[in-house]
């Protein structure tokens, strides 16, 4: 599973970081970004929840 945050769409509400702060953080511009080097499989349920909760659908998945 690969996923990304579209920073052009992200409004910086921080919902994803509150749901899964092990995977998402806010950058210097207040936009969400994915933390590198994390075992994403370990947090898959929370990543799914963060993506589903994003009010602007800024988190997307790729195969």
PDB file of N, CA, C, O and CB in Angstrom:
ATOM      1  N   UNK A   1       0.847  -1.183   0.000  1.00  0.00           N
ATOM      2  CA  UNK A   1       0.000   0.000   0.000  1.00  0.00           C
ATOM      3  C   UNK A   1       0.888   1.239   0.000  1.00  0.00           C
ATOM      4  O   UNK A   1       1.776   1.383   0.839  1.00  0.00           O
ATOM      5  CB  UNK A   1      -0.961   0.002   1.224  1.00  0.00           C
ATOM      6  N   UNK A   2       0.639   2.105  -0.929  1.00  0.00           N
ATOM      7  CA  UNK A   2       1.302   3.404  -0.955  1.00  0.00           C
ATOM      8  C   UNK A   2       0.230   4.480  -0.897  1.00  0.00           C
ATOM      9  O   UNK A   2      -0.873   4.301  -1.414  1.00  0.00           O
ATOM     10  CB  UNK A   2       2.197   3.567  -2.229  1.00  0.00           C
ATOM     11  N   UNK A   3       0.553   5.570  -0.280  1.00  0.00           N
ATOM     12  CA  UNK A   3      -0.401   6.669  -0.167  1.00  0.00           C
ATOM     13  C   UNK A   3       0.368   7.977  -0.124  1.00  0.00           C
ATOM     14  O   UNK A   3       1.573   8.006   0.129  1.00  0.00           O
ATOM     15  CB  UNK A   3      -1.300   6.512   1.093  1.00  0.00           C
ATOM     16  N   UNK A   4      -0.353   9.050  -0.376  1.00  0.00           N
ATOM     17  CA  UNK A   4       0.279  10.368  -0.353  1.00  0.00           C
ATOM     18  C   UNK A   4      -0.744  11.414   0.044  1.00  0.00           C
ATOM     19  O   UNK A   4      -1.951  11.179   0.005  1.00  0.00           O
ATOM     20  CB  UNK A   4       0.900  10.711  -1.726  1.00  0.00           C
ATOM     21  N   UNK A   5      -0.237  12.566   0.423  1.00  0.00           N
ATOM     22  CA  UNK A   5      -1.072  13.714   0.732  1.00  0.00           C
ATOM     23  C   UNK A   5      -0.891  14.728  -0.392  1.00  0.00           C
ATOM     24  O   UNK A   5       0.232  15.123  -0.706  1.00  0.00           O
ATOM     25  CB  UNK A   5      -0.710  14.334   2.131  1.00  0.00           C
ATOM     26  N   UNK A   6      -1.989  15.141  -0.988  1.00  0.00           N
ATOM     27  CA  UNK A   6      -1.947  16.174  -2.021  1.00  0.00           C
ATOM     28  C   UNK A   6      -1.936  17.529  -1.312  1.00  0.00           C
ATOM     29  O   UNK A   6      -2.964  17.980  -0.806  1.00  0.00           O
ATOM     30  CB  UNK A   6      -3.171  16.052  -3.018  1.00  0.00           C
ATOM     31  N   UNK A   7      -0.783  18.164  -1.280  1.00  0.00           N
ATOM     32  CA  UNK A   7      -0.637  19.430  -0.550  1.00  0.00           C
ATOM     33  C   UNK A   7      -1.390  20.582  -1.197  1.00  0.00           C
ATOM     34  O   UNK A   7      -1.673  21.584  -0.540  1.00  0.00           O
ATOM     35  CB  UNK A   7       0.821  19.791  -0.439  1.00  0.00           C
ATOM     36  N   UNK A   8      -1.715  20.450  -2.472  1.00  0.00           N
ATOM     37  CA  UNK A   8      -2.509  21.489  -3.130  1.00  0.00           C
ATOM     38  C   UNK A   8      -3.964  21.438  -2.680  1.00  0.00           C
ATOM     39  O   UNK A   8      -4.680  22.436  -2.755  1.00  0.00           O
ATOM     40  CB  UNK A   8      -2.425  21.342  -4.652  1.00  0.00           C
ATOM     41  N   UNK A   9      -4.394  20.276  -2.215  1.00  0.00           N
ATOM     42  CA  UNK A   9      -5.772  20.088  -1.764  1.00  0.00           C
ATOM     43  C   UNK A   9      -5.880  20.246  -0.244  1.00  0.00           C
ATOM     44  O   UNK A   9      -6.888  20.742   0.259  1.00  0.00           O
ATOM     45  CB  UNK A   9      -6.288  18.703  -2.190  1.00  0.00           C
ATOM     46  N   UNK A  10      -4.850  19.827   0.480  1.00  0.00           N
ATOM     47  CA  UNK A  10      -4.855  19.850   1.948  1.00  0.00           C
ATOM     48  C   UNK A  10      -5.129  21.265   2.466  1.00  0.00           C
ATOM     49  O   UNK A  10      -4.545  22.239   1.991  1.00  0.00           O
ATOM     50  CB  UNK A  10      -3.507  19.331   2.503  1.00  0.00           C
ATOM     51  N   UNK A  11      -6.032  21.356   3.451  1.00  0.00           N
ATOM     52  CA  UNK A  11      -6.353  22.643   4.064  1.00  0.00           C
ATOM     53  C   UNK A  11      -5.679  22.814   5.430  1.00  0.00           C
ATOM     54  O   UNK A  11      -5.844  23.844   6.083  1.00  0.00           O
ATOM     55  CB  UNK A  11      -7.864  22.785   4.212  1.00  0.00           C
ATOM     56  N   UNK A  12      -4.924  21.807   5.853  1.00  0.00           N
ATOM     57  CA  UNK A  12      -4.181  21.904   7.102  1.00  0.00           C
ATOM     58  C   UNK A  12      -5.032  21.837   8.350  1.00  0.00           C
ATOM     59  O   UNK A  12      -4.678  22.426   9.372  1.00  0.00           O
ATOM     60  CB  UNK A  12      -3.417  23.154   7.117  1.00  0.00           C
ATOM     61  N   UNK A  13      -6.145  21.133   8.287  1.00  0.00           N
ATOM     62  CA  UNK A  13      -7.032  21.057   9.455  1.00  0.00           C
ATOM     63  C   UNK A  13      -6.443  20.214  10.584  1.00  0.00           C
ATOM     64  O   UNK A  13      -6.825  20.380  11.743  1.00  0.00           O
ATOM     65  CB  UNK A  13      -8.379  20.484   9.047  1.00  0.00           C
ATOM     66  N   UNK A  14      -5.506  19.303  10.254  1.00  0.00           N
ATOM     67  CA  UNK A  14      -4.847  18.494  11.273  1.00  0.00           C
ATOM     68  C   UNK A  14      -5.610  17.269  11.716  1.00  0.00           C
ATOM     69  O   UNK A  14      -5.183  16.586  12.647  1.00  0.00           O
ATOM     70  CB  UNK A  14      -4.579  19.319  12.442  1.00  0.00           C
ATOM     71  N   UNK A  15      -6.719  16.972  11.081  1.00  0.00           N
ATOM     72  CA  UNK A  15      -7.505  15.804  11.476  1.00  0.00           C
ATOM     73  C   UNK A  15      -6.701  14.519  11.313  1.00  0.00           C
ATOM     74  O   UNK A  15      -6.747  13.649  12.183  1.00  0.00           O
ATOM     75  CB  UNK A  15      -8.793  15.724  10.654  1.00  0.00           C
ATOM     76  N   UNK A  16      -5.971  14.390  10.219  1.00  0.00           N
ATOM     77  CA  UNK A  16      -5.177  13.175   9.995  1.00  0.00           C
ATOM     78  C   UNK A  16      -4.100  13.018  11.067  1.00  0.00           C
ATOM     79  O   UNK A  16      -3.827  11.902  11.510  1.00  0.00           O
ATOM     80  CB  UNK A  16      -4.528  13.206   8.599  1.00  0.00           C
ATOM     81  N   UNK A  17      -3.493  14.117  11.482  1.00  0.00           N
ATOM     82  CA  UNK A  17      -2.458  14.032  12.510  1.00  0.00           C
ATOM     83  C   UNK A  17      -3.051  13.660  13.861  1.00  0.00           C
ATOM     84  O   UNK A  17      -2.393  12.991  14.658  1.00  0.00           O
ATOM     85  CB  UNK A  17      -1.705  15.355  12.616  1.00  0.00           C
ATOM     86  N   UNK A  18      -4.268  14.077  14.128  1.00  0.00           N
ATOM     87  CA  UNK A  18      -4.889  13.701  15.396  1.00  0.00           C
ATOM     88  C   UNK A  18      -5.321  12.239  15.389  1.00  0.00           C
ATOM     89  O   UNK A  18      -5.361  11.603  16.442  1.00  0.00           O
ATOM     90  CB  UNK A  18      -6.091  14.599  15.685  1.00  0.00           C
ATOM     91  N   UNK A  19      -5.643  11.701  14.220  1.00  0.00           N
ATOM     92  CA  UNK A  19      -6.037  10.294  14.110  1.00  0.00           C
ATOM     93  C   UNK A  19      -4.815   9.382  14.108  1.00  0.00           C
ATOM     94  O   UNK A  19      -4.838   8.312  14.717  1.00  0.00           O
ATOM     95  CB  UNK A  19      -6.865  10.067  12.838  1.00  0.00           C
ATOM     96  N   UNK A  20      -3.753   9.797  13.429  1.00  0.00           N
ATOM     97  CA  UNK A  20      -2.575   8.929  13.282  1.00  0.00           C
ATOM     98  C   UNK A  20      -1.295   9.758  13.274  1.00  0.00           C
ATOM     99  O   UNK A  20      -0.671   9.934  12.227  1.00  0.00           O
ATOM    100  CB  UNK A  20      -2.672   8.092  11.987  1.00  0.00           C
ATOM    101  N   UNK A  21      -0.909  10.261  14.429  1.00  0.00           N
ATOM    102  CA  UNK A  21       0.284  11.116  14.503  1.00  0.00           C
ATOM    103  C   UNK A  21       1.584  10.342  14.314  1.00  0.00           C
ATOM    104  O   UNK A  21       2.653  10.942  14.202  1.00  0.00           O
ATOM    105  CB  UNK A  21       0.319  11.833  15.833  1.00  0.00           C
ATOM    106  N   UNK A  22       1.499   9.003  14.278  1.00  0.00           N
ATOM    107  CA  UNK A  22       2.688   8.205  13.987  1.00  0.00           C
ATOM    108  C   UNK A  22       3.044   8.243  12.500  1.00  0.00           C
ATOM    109  O   UNK A  22       4.175   7.939  12.121  1.00  0.00           O
ATOM    110  CB  UNK A  22       2.473   6.761  14.434  1.00  0.00           C
ATOM    111  N   UNK A  23       2.074   8.619  11.660  1.00  0.00           N
ATOM    112  CA  UNK A  23       2.258   8.590  10.206  1.00  0.00           C
ATOM    113  C   UNK A  23       2.181   9.981   9.574  1.00  0.00           C
ATOM    114  O   UNK A  23       2.889  10.260   8.606  1.00  0.00           O
ATOM    115  CB  UNK A  23       1.214   7.688   9.573  1.00  0.00           C
ATOM    116  N   UNK A  24       1.330  10.851  10.112  1.00  0.00           N
ATOM    117  CA  UNK A  24       1.130  12.178   9.522  1.00  0.00           C
ATOM    118  C   UNK A  24       1.626  13.270  10.460  1.00  0.00           C
ATOM    119  O   UNK A  24       1.521  13.155  11.681  1.00  0.00           O
ATOM    120  CB  UNK A  24      -0.353  12.401   9.191  1.00  0.00           C
ATOM    121  N   UNK A  25       2.169  14.335   9.867  1.00  0.00           N
ATOM    122  CA  UNK A  25       2.559  15.519  10.633  1.00  0.00           C
ATOM    123  C   UNK A  25       2.295  16.738   9.766  1.00  0.00           C
ATOM    124  O   UNK A  25       2.152  16.628   8.548  1.00  0.00           O
ATOM    125  CB  UNK A  25       4.066  15.453  11.078  1.00  0.00           C
ATOM    126  N   UNK A  26       2.231  17.893  10.397  1.00  0.00           N
ATOM    127  CA  UNK A  26       2.060  19.135   9.656  1.00  0.00           C
ATOM    128  C   UNK A  26       3.435  19.713   9.349  1.00  0.00           C
ATOM    129  O   UNK A  26       4.308  19.760  10.215  1.00  0.00           O
ATOM    130  CB  UNK A  26       1.193  20.152  10.453  1.00  0.00           C
ATOM    131  N   UNK A  27       3.616  20.150   8.114  1.00  0.00           N
ATOM    132  CA  UNK A  27       4.897  20.730   7.712  1.00  0.00           C
ATOM    133  C   UNK A  27       4.961  22.205   8.108  1.00  0.00           C
ATOM    134  O   UNK A  27       4.054  22.715   8.765  1.00  0.00           O
ATOM    135  CB  UNK A  27       5.111  20.572   6.190  1.00  0.00           C
ATOM    136  N   UNK A  28       6.026  22.879   7.709  1.00  0.00           N
ATOM    137  CA  UNK A  28       6.223  24.286   8.099  1.00  0.00           C
ATOM    138  C   UNK A  28       5.161  25.212   7.538  1.00  0.00           C
ATOM    139  O   UNK A  28       4.963  26.313   8.052  1.00  0.00           O
ATOM    140  CB  UNK A  28       7.580  24.760   7.647  1.00  0.00           C
ATOM    141  N   UNK A  29       4.472  24.776   6.481  1.00  0.00           N
ATOM    142  CA  UNK A  29       3.392  25.564   5.887  1.00  0.00           C
ATOM    143  C   UNK A  29       2.025  25.202   6.458  1.00  0.00           C
ATOM    144  O   UNK A  29       1.007  25.747   6.029  1.00  0.00           O
ATOM    145  CB  UNK A  29       3.381  25.375   4.385  1.00  0.00           C
ATOM    146  N   UNK A  30       1.998  24.281   7.428  1.00  0.00           N
ATOM    147  CA  UNK A  30       0.743  23.874   8.039  1.00  0.00           C
ATOM    148  C   UNK A  30      -0.030  22.841   7.244  1.00  0.00           C
ATOM    149  O   UNK A  30      -1.206  22.600   7.514  1.00  0.00           O
ATOM    150  CB  UNK A  30      -0.107  25.057   8.243  1.00  0.00           C
ATOM    151  N   UNK A  31       0.619  22.230   6.267  1.00  0.00           N
ATOM    152  CA  UNK A  31      -0.016  21.193   5.449  1.00  0.00           C
ATOM    153  C   UNK A  31       0.436  19.828   5.946  1.00  0.00           C
ATOM    154  O   UNK A  31       1.542  19.683   6.467  1.00  0.00           O
ATOM    155  CB  UNK A  31       0.328  21.373   3.938  1.00  0.00           C
ATOM    156  N   UNK A  32      -0.419  18.835   5.782  1.00  0.00           N
ATOM    157  CA  UNK A  32      -0.085  17.483   6.211  1.00  0.00           C
ATOM    158  C   UNK A  32       0.962  16.870   5.298  1.00  0.00           C
ATOM    159  O   UNK A  32       0.997  17.134   4.096  1.00  0.00           O
ATOM    160  CB  UNK A  32      -1.335  16.607   6.243  1.00  0.00           C
ATOM    161  N   UNK A  33       1.815  16.045   5.897  1.00  0.00           N
ATOM    162  CA  UNK A  33       2.766  15.265   5.115  1.00  0.00           C
ATOM    163  C   UNK A  33       2.971  13.917   5.794  1.00  0.00           C
ATOM    164  O   UNK A  33       2.721  13.759   6.989  1.00  0.00           O
ATOM    165  CB  UNK A  33       4.119  16.021   4.957  1.00  0.00           C
ATOM    166  N   UNK A  34       3.429  12.959   5.011  1.00  0.00           N
ATOM    167  CA  UNK A  34       3.667  11.611   5.505  1.00  0.00           C
ATOM    168  C   UNK A  34       5.063  11.556   6.119  1.00  0.00           C
ATOM    169  O   UNK A  34       6.027  12.045   5.530  1.00  0.00           O
ATOM    170  CB  UNK A  34       3.513  10.558   4.365  1.00  0.00           C
ATOM    171  N   UNK A  35       5.165  10.962   7.294  1.00  0.00           N
ATOM    172  CA  UNK A  35       6.447  10.797   7.965  1.00  0.00           C
ATOM    173  C   UNK A  35       7.181   9.623   7.315  1.00  0.00           C
ATOM    174  O   UNK A  35       6.638   8.523   7.216  1.00  0.00           O
ATOM    175  CB  UNK A  35       6.256  10.566   9.504  1.00  0.00           C
ATOM    176  N   UNK A  36       8.394   9.858   6.882  1.00  0.00           N
ATOM    177  CA  UNK A  36       9.200   8.825   6.221  1.00  0.00           C
ATOM    178  C   UNK A  36       9.726   7.803   7.232  1.00  0.00           C
ATOM    179  O   UNK A  36       9.944   8.129   8.399  1.00  0.00           O
ATOM    180  CB  UNK A  36      10.376   9.467   5.462  1.00  0.00           C
ATOM    181  N   UNK A  37       9.928   6.566   6.772  1.00  0.00           N
ATOM    182  CA  UNK A  37      10.561   5.537   7.583  1.00  0.00           C
ATOM    183  C   UNK A  37       9.656   4.829   8.572  1.00  0.00           C
ATOM    184  O   UNK A  37      10.138   4.073   9.415  1.00  0.00           O
ATOM    185  CB  UNK A  37      11.669   6.127   8.312  1.00  0.00           C
ATOM    186  N   UNK A  38       8.365   5.057   8.487  1.00  0.00           N
ATOM    187  CA  UNK A  38       7.410   4.430   9.394  1.00  0.00           C
ATOM    188  C   UNK A  38       6.930   3.118   8.780  1.00  0.00           C
ATOM    189  O   UNK A  38       6.785   3.022   7.561  1.00  0.00           O
ATOM    190  CB  UNK A  38       6.209   5.380   9.687  1.00  0.00           C
ATOM    191  N   UNK A  39       6.680   2.102   9.616  1.00  0.00           N
ATOM    192  CA  UNK A  39       6.091   0.847   9.142  1.00  0.00           C
ATOM    193  C   UNK A  39       4.596   1.098   8.935  1.00  0.00           C
ATOM    194  O   UNK A  39       3.796   0.957   9.860  1.00  0.00           O
ATOM    195  CB  UNK A  39       6.344  -0.342  10.163  1.00  0.00           C
ATOM    196  N   UNK A  40       4.237   1.472   7.707  1.00  0.00           N
ATOM    197  CA  UNK A  40       2.864   1.870   7.417  1.00  0.00           C
ATOM    198  C   UNK A  40       1.872   0.731   7.592  1.00  0.00           C
ATOM    199  O   UNK A  40       0.715   0.973   7.934  1.00  0.00           O
ATOM    200  CB  UNK A  40       2.772   2.403   6.016  1.00  0.00           C
ATOM    201  N   UNK A  41       2.303  -0.505   7.366  1.00  0.00           N
ATOM    202  CA  UNK A  41       1.410  -1.663   7.532  1.00  0.00           C
ATOM    203  C   UNK A  41       0.925  -1.762   8.975  1.00  0.00           C
ATOM    204  O   UNK A  41      -0.205  -2.178   9.228  1.00  0.00           O
ATOM    205  CB  UNK A  41       2.129  -2.970   7.123  1.00  0.00           C
ATOM    206  N   UNK A  42       1.771  -1.384   9.904  1.00  0.00           N
ATOM    207  CA  UNK A  42       1.428  -1.425  11.330  1.00  0.00           C
ATOM    208  C   UNK A  42       0.292  -0.447  11.662  1.00  0.00           C
ATOM    209  O   UNK A  42      -0.442  -0.652  12.628  1.00  0.00           O
ATOM    210  CB  UNK A  42       2.667  -1.099  12.183  1.00  0.00           C
ATOM    211  N   UNK A  43       0.152   0.607  10.866  1.00  0.00           N
ATOM    212  CA  UNK A  43      -0.834   1.655  11.129  1.00  0.00           C
ATOM    213  C   UNK A  43      -1.924   1.725  10.056  1.00  0.00           C
ATOM    214  O   UNK A  43      -2.612   2.739   9.939  1.00  0.00           O
ATOM    215  CB  UNK A  43      -0.139   2.995  11.234  1.00  0.00           C
ATOM    216  N   UNK A  44      -2.082   0.657   9.278  1.00  0.00           N
ATOM    217  CA  UNK A  44      -2.991   0.667   8.123  1.00  0.00           C
ATOM    218  C   UNK A  44      -4.416   1.074   8.489  1.00  0.00           C
ATOM    219  O   UNK A  44      -5.038   1.849   7.763  1.00  0.00           O
ATOM    220  CB  UNK A  44      -3.014  -0.701   7.477  1.00  0.00           C
ATOM    221  N   UNK A  45      -4.937   0.569   9.595  1.00  0.00           N
ATOM    222  CA  UNK A  45      -6.315   0.911   9.981  1.00  0.00           C
ATOM    223  C   UNK A  45      -6.458   2.406  10.263  1.00  0.00           C
ATOM    224  O   UNK A  45      -7.445   3.024   9.865  1.00  0.00           O
ATOM    225  CB  UNK A  45      -6.739   0.103  11.220  1.00  0.00           C
ATOM    226  N   UNK A  46      -5.477   2.981  10.948  1.00  0.00           N
ATOM    227  CA  UNK A  46      -5.538   4.408  11.258  1.00  0.00           C
ATOM    228  C   UNK A  46      -5.326   5.268  10.012  1.00  0.00           C
ATOM    229  O   UNK A  46      -5.913   6.344   9.893  1.00  0.00           O
ATOM    230  CB  UNK A  46      -4.494   4.760  12.315  1.00  0.00           C
ATOM    231  N   UNK A  47      -4.495   4.800   9.090  1.00  0.00           N
ATOM    232  CA  UNK A  47      -4.298   5.522   7.831  1.00  0.00           C
ATOM    233  C   UNK A  47      -5.605   5.542   7.047  1.00  0.00           C
ATOM    234  O   UNK A  47      -5.992   6.577   6.505  1.00  0.00           O
ATOM    235  CB  UNK A  47      -3.165   4.874   6.989  1.00  0.00           C
ATOM    236  N   UNK A  48      -6.287   4.394   6.988  1.00  0.00           N
ATOM    237  CA  UNK A  48      -7.591   4.328   6.314  1.00  0.00           C
ATOM    238  C   UNK A  48      -8.588   5.277   6.965  1.00  0.00           C
ATOM    239  O   UNK A  48      -9.336   5.971   6.276  1.00  0.00           O
ATOM    240  CB  UNK A  48      -8.142   2.891   6.339  1.00  0.00           C
ATOM    241  N   UNK A  49      -8.595   5.306   8.296  1.00  0.00           N
ATOM    242  CA  UNK A  49      -9.513   6.185   9.025  1.00  0.00           C
ATOM    243  C   UNK A  49      -9.189   7.656   8.747  1.00  0.00           C
ATOM    244  O   UNK A  49     -10.094   8.468   8.560  1.00  0.00           O
ATOM    245  CB  UNK A  49      -9.442   5.901  10.542  1.00  0.00           C
ATOM    246  N   UNK A  50      -7.911   7.992   8.722  1.00  0.00           N
ATOM    247  CA  UNK A  50      -7.505   9.373   8.437  1.00  0.00           C
ATOM    248  C   UNK A  50      -7.924   9.777   7.032  1.00  0.00           C
ATOM    249  O   UNK A  50      -8.425  10.883   6.826  1.00  0.00           O
ATOM    250  CB  UNK A  50      -5.984   9.537   8.603  1.00  0.00           C
ATOM    251  N   UNK A  51      -7.721   8.888   6.065  1.00  0.00           N
ATOM    252  CA  UNK A  51      -8.100   9.182   4.679  1.00  0.00           C
ATOM    253  C   UNK A  51      -9.607   9.368   4.561  1.00  0.00           C
ATOM    254  O   UNK A  51     -10.071  10.289   3.889  1.00  0.00           O
ATOM    255  CB  UNK A  51      -7.629   8.058   3.737  1.00  0.00           C
ATOM    256  N   UNK A  52     -10.367   8.503   5.208  1.00  0.00           N
ATOM    257  CA  UNK A  52     -11.826   8.591   5.145  1.00  0.00           C
ATOM    258  C   UNK A  52     -12.347   9.840   5.853  1.00  0.00           C
ATOM    259  O   UNK A  52     -13.405  10.357   5.496  1.00  0.00           O
ATOM    260  CB  UNK A  52     -12.455   7.346   5.762  1.00  0.00           C
ATOM    261  N   UNK A  53     -11.618  10.322   6.843  1.00  0.00           N
ATOM    262  CA  UNK A  53     -12.050  11.479   7.626  1.00  0.00           C
ATOM    263  C   UNK A  53     -11.618  12.814   7.034  1.00  0.00           C
ATOM    264  O   UNK A  53     -12.134  13.858   7.433  1.00  0.00           O
ATOM    265  CB  UNK A  53     -11.519  11.366   9.019  1.00  0.00           C
ATOM    266  N   UNK A  54     -10.692  12.801   6.099  1.00  0.00           N
ATOM    267  CA  UNK A  54     -10.187  14.051   5.519  1.00  0.00           C
ATOM    268  C   UNK A  54     -11.330  14.796   4.825  1.00  0.00           C
ATOM    269  O   UNK A  54     -11.944  14.257   3.904  1.00  0.00           O
ATOM    270  CB  UNK A  54      -9.028  13.768   4.514  1.00  0.00           C
ATOM    271  N   UNK A  55     -11.621  16.027   5.254  1.00  0.00           N
ATOM    272  CA  UNK A  55     -12.771  16.751   4.691  1.00  0.00           C
ATOM    273  C   UNK A  55     -12.609  17.156   3.227  1.00  0.00           C
ATOM    274  O   UNK A  55     -13.592  17.488   2.564  1.00  0.00           O
ATOM    275  CB  UNK A  55     -13.027  17.977   5.502  1.00  0.00           C
ATOM    276  N   UNK A  56     -11.369  17.130   2.718  1.00  0.00           N
ATOM    277  CA  UNK A  56     -11.143  17.513   1.316  1.00  0.00           C
ATOM    278  C   UNK A  56     -10.539  16.377   0.492  1.00  0.00           C
ATOM    279  O   UNK A  56     -10.101  16.595  -0.638  1.00  0.00           O
ATOM    280  CB  UNK A  56     -10.229  18.730   1.251  1.00  0.00           C
ATOM    281  N   UNK A  57     -10.514  15.173   1.048  1.00  0.00           N
ATOM    282  CA  UNK A  57      -9.996  13.974   0.368  1.00  0.00           C
ATOM    283  C   UNK A  57      -8.577  14.192  -0.173  1.00  0.00           C
ATOM    284  O   UNK A  57      -8.289  13.870  -1.325  1.00  0.00           O
ATOM    285  CB  UNK A  57     -10.931  13.575  -0.783  1.00  0.00           C
ATOM    286  N   UNK A  58      -7.702  14.739   0.665  1.00  0.00           N
ATOM    287  CA  UNK A  58      -6.326  15.022   0.248  1.00  0.00           C
ATOM    288  C   UNK A  58      -5.409  13.805   0.344  1.00  0.00           C
ATOM    289  O   UNK A  58      -4.296  13.832  -0.182  1.00  0.00           O
ATOM    290  CB  UNK A  58      -5.760  16.140   1.086  1.00  0.00           C
ATOM    291  N   UNK A  59      -5.856  12.742   1.005  1.00  0.00           N
ATOM    292  CA  UNK A  59      -5.044  11.532   1.150  1.00  0.00           C
ATOM    293  C   UNK A  59      -5.519  10.515   0.123  1.00  0.00           C
ATOM    294  O   UNK A  59      -6.687  10.128   0.107  1.00  0.00           O
ATOM    295  CB  UNK A  59      -5.137  10.950   2.604  1.00  0.00           C
ATOM    296  N   UNK A  60      -4.598  10.089  -0.732  1.00  0.00           N
ATOM    297  CA  UNK A  60      -4.970   9.128  -1.774  1.00  0.00           C
ATOM    298  C   UNK A  60      -4.054   7.914  -1.725  1.00  0.00           C
ATOM    299  O   UNK A  60      -2.924   7.987  -1.243  1.00  0.00           O
ATOM    300  CB  UNK A  60      -4.913   9.783  -3.169  1.00  0.00           C
ATOM    301  N   UNK A  61      -4.563   6.804  -2.233  1.00  0.00           N
ATOM    302  CA  UNK A  61      -3.838   5.538  -2.241  1.00  0.00           C
ATOM    303  C   UNK A  61      -3.500   5.139  -3.662  1.00  0.00           C
ATOM    304  O   UNK A  61      -4.245   5.430  -4.598  1.00  0.00           O
ATOM    305  CB  UNK A  61      -4.656   4.436  -1.559  1.00  0.00           C
ATOM    306  N   UNK A  62      -2.356   4.463  -3.816  1.00  0.00           N
ATOM    307  CA  UNK A  62      -1.957   3.911  -5.105  1.00  0.00           C
ATOM    308  C   UNK A  62      -1.555   2.459  -4.897  1.00  0.00           C
ATOM    309  O   UNK A  62      -1.198   2.058  -3.789  1.00  0.00           O
ATOM    310  CB  UNK A  62      -0.790   4.733  -5.740  1.00  0.00           C
ATOM    311  N   UNK A  63      -1.613   1.694  -5.940  1.00  0.00           N
ATOM    312  CA  UNK A  63      -1.235   0.273  -5.867  1.00  0.00           C
ATOM    313  C   UNK A  63       0.244   0.106  -6.044  1.00  0.00           C
ATOM    314  O   UNK A  63       0.747  -1.017  -6.013  1.00  0.00           O
ATOM    315  CB  UNK A  63      -1.973  -0.545  -6.917  1.00  0.00           C
TER     316      UNK A  63
END
